[in-house]
Amino acid sequence: MFDQRFLASKTGAAALVSIAAMIAFNFFAIAQQEGVTSHLMLVAVPLVELA
């Protein structure tokens, strides 16, 4: 899906930043939930599915 030429382009870099932002947002949202310990947070992370 992603080759080296695509990742070197501005669009590829934007795609990587977007993926990283989605993952970071998931961790942030889970960390804001009440009653979730750090051990459970890493086990029960519902990550974003990439198409």
C-alpha positions in Angstrom: 0.0 0.0 0.0 2.7 2.5 1.0 6.0 2.3 -0.9 9.2 4.2 -0.2 8.4 6.8 -2.9 5.0 7.6 -1.5 6.3 7.9 2.1 9.0 10.3 0.9 6.4 12.6 -0.7 4.5 15.4 1.2 1.3 13.4 1.0 3.0 10.3 2.5 4.5 12.4 5.4 1.0 13.8 6.0 -0.4 10.3 6.1 2.1 9.1 8.7 1.5 12.2 10.8 -2.3 11.5 10.6 -1.8 7.9 11.7 0.4 8.9 14.6 -2.2 11.5 15.6 -5.0 9.0 15.6 -3.0 6.6 17.8 -2.0 9.4 20.2 -5.6 10.5 20.4 -6.7 7.0 21.3 -4.2 6.8 24.2 -5.3 10.3 25.3 -9.0 9.4 25.3 -8.5 6.2 27.2 -6.3 8.0 29.7 -9.1 10.4 30.4 -11.6 7.6 31.3 -12.2 7.2 35.0 -11.3 4.0 36.7 -8.9 2.8 34.1 -5.5 1.8 35.5 -2.3 1.9 33.4 -2.1 -1.9 33.2 -5.7 -2.1 31.9 -5.2 0.8 29.5 -2.5 -1.0 27.5 -4.4 -4.3 27.4 -7.8 -2.9 26.4 -6.9 -0.3 23.8 -9.4 -0.2 21.0 -7.1 1.1 18.3 -8.1 2.8 15.0 -8.4 0.4 12.1 -6.5 1.4 9.1 -8.1 0.8 5.7 
